[in-house]
């Protein structure tokens, strides 16, 4: 219980100072954006809105995680039946993750939608060129999100690693204590690092990725007459919104259908989350593409001799979206294969550790390189296609 | 084959956001109501 209070207080203090310095940088950066062009007020406003949403996302993550952590520990320790304890603890941990995931995506999508509604009513775009300019202003939202994500991920990441290594050096190597031993005061710093780097930083990062990819899709749609005619450019946002509904159904499987009663099932249940969401999103993408997009449309970029005209249609967008969806599944699957202790690569690395530190480092490095091959091939294959 | 309308798109997006947010807060309510002794 005391550890939880220390963790929360430490994470809160770290984020308070991180966001203070970050706030100064964001204001200066917004002023620079504002001064570059007379229309850049819109970009600067979107930038600040994205940055604030990212900060809020990170803070929600940290706030929920520190409270969920102690409740997971309580459930795991207070129930005598091992299977029941695992089930209860897993459900609390999973629900804790759901809070940040769902609140963050819903908040980010709603704010982006209101930003689009506001800019459309102020700028009143009529042709693709005006739409493209408007979406470039809105892209500031993604820039704000990813700027905060960069600071939080790197700042929190360096802190968490320094605290982890420091705690291990003093506790494990010098005093012979176990990993994360409550007898080691440095464990608090290590846990604070995990909360600010891997949770608050991850929250901001997640928001940054979502905002950037959605804004990029909006900018691309601004180059097409067919997509800026009516509300077709909102298709990426509609897809993200349907993703929220699909994920609610998927989350239900983890807490009510594939319940965790033994340690071996934890990994499996989480892996199935990826598979179920992919399966459920497949018909959703097909339906949304065929029913919500024009059959054919043209993208036009550049002017004069540099002009590039590209024909596409609802089928093209559908195939692109499905390719991205299944590439995500393949990458997730292979990442799990190379990092889980249930599979051969990690087991062989553990065996290699017995031969000494040098073999451990070399094989670990080789395994890291090897794990990149399939994700790179998947991404490159899709882009080429 | 038909196009998206503003009415449907805005309603669907914002309704999904509300549902997602409520689901997130419902999970928070469950987690937060666990009494730690």
Boltz contact constraints between the chains, C-beta under 6 A:
constraints:
  - contact:
      token1: [A, 68]
      token2: [B, 31]
      max_distance: 6.0
  - contact:
      token1: [A, 71]
      token2: [B, 31]
      max_distance: 6.0
  - contact:
      token1: [A, 71]
      token2: [B, 34]
      max_distance: 6.0
  - contact:
      token1: [A, 74]
      token2: [B, 36]
      max_distance: 6.0
  - contact:
      token1: [A, 92]
      token2: [B, 31]
      max_distance: 6.0
  - contact:
      token1: [A, 95]
      token2: [B, 27]
      max_distance: 6.0
  - contact:
      token1: [A, 95]
      token2: [B, 30]
      max_distance: 6.0
  - contact:
      token1: [A, 95]
      token2: [B, 31]
      max_distance: 6.0
  - contact:
      token1: [A, 96]
      token2: [B, 31]
      max_distance: 6.0
  - contact:
      token1: [A, 98]
      token2: [B, 27]
      max_distance: 6.0
  - contact:
      token1: [A, 99]
      token2: [B, 24]
      max_distance: 6.0
  - contact:
      token1: [A, 99]
      token2: [B, 27]
      max_distance: 6.0
  - contact:
      token1: [A, 99]
      token2: [B, 28]
      max_distance: 6.0
  - contact:
      token1: [A, 102]
      token2: [B, 20]
      max_distance: 6.0
  - contact:
      token1: [A, 102]
      token2: [B, 23]
      max_distance: 6.0
  - contact:
      token1: [A, 102]
      token2: [B, 24]
      max_distance: 6.0
  - contact:
      token1: [A, 103]
      token2: [B, 21]
      max_distance: 6.0
  - contact:
      token1: [A, 103]
      token2: [B, 24]
      max_distance: 6.0
  - contact:
      token1: [A, 106]
      token2: [B, 17]
      max_distance: 6.0
  - contact:
      token1: [A, 106]
      token2: [B, 20]
      max_distance: 6.0
  - contact:
      token1: [A, 106]
      token2: [B, 21]
      max_distance: 6.0
  - contact:
      token1: [A, 109]
      token2: [B, 17]
      max_distance: 6.0
  - contact:
      token1: [A, 110]
      token2: [B, 17]
      max_distance: 6.0
  - contact:
      token1: [A, 113]
      token2: [B, 13]
      max_distance: 6.0
  - contact:
      token1: [A, 230]
      token2: [B, 3]
      max_distance: 6.0
  - contact:
      token1: [A, 231]
      token2: [B, 4]
      max_distance: 6.0
  - contact:
      token1: [A, 231]
      token2: [B, 5]
      max_distance: 6.0
  - contact:
      token1: [A, 231]
      token2: [B, 6]
      max_distance: 6.0
  - contact:
      token1: [A, 231]
      token2: [B, 9]
      max_distance: 6.0
  - contact:
      token1: [A, 232]
      token2: [B, 3]
      max_distance: 6.0
  - contact:
      token1: [A, 232]
      token2: [B, 4]
      max_distance: 6.0
  - contact:
      token1: [A, 234]
      token2: [B, 9]
      max_distance: 6.0
  - contact:
      token1: [A, 237]
      token2: [B, 13]
      max_distance: 6.0
  - contact:
      token1: [A, 238]
      token2: [B, 9]
      max_distance: 6.0
  - contact:
      token1: [A, 238]
      token2: [B, 12]
      max_distance: 6.0
  - contact:
      token1: [A, 241]
      token2: [B, 12]
      max_distance: 6.0
  - contact:
      token1: [A, 241]
      token2: [B, 13]
      max_distance: 6.0
  - contact:
      token1: [A, 241]
      token2: [B, 16]
      max_distance: 6.0
  - contact:
      token1: [A, 244]
      token2: [B, 16]
      max_distance: 6.0
  - contact:
      token1: [A, 244]
      token2: [B, 20]
      max_distance: 6.0
  - contact:
      token1: [A, 245]
      token2: [B, 16]
      max_distance: 6.0
  - contact:
      token1: [A, 248]
      token2: [B, 23]
      max_distance: 6.0
  - contact:
      token1: [A, 292]
      token2: [B, 4]
      max_distance: 6.0
  - contact:
      token1: [A, 294]
      token2: [B, 3]
      max_distance: 6.0
  - contact:
      token1: [A, 295]
      token2: [B, 1]
      max_distance: 6.0
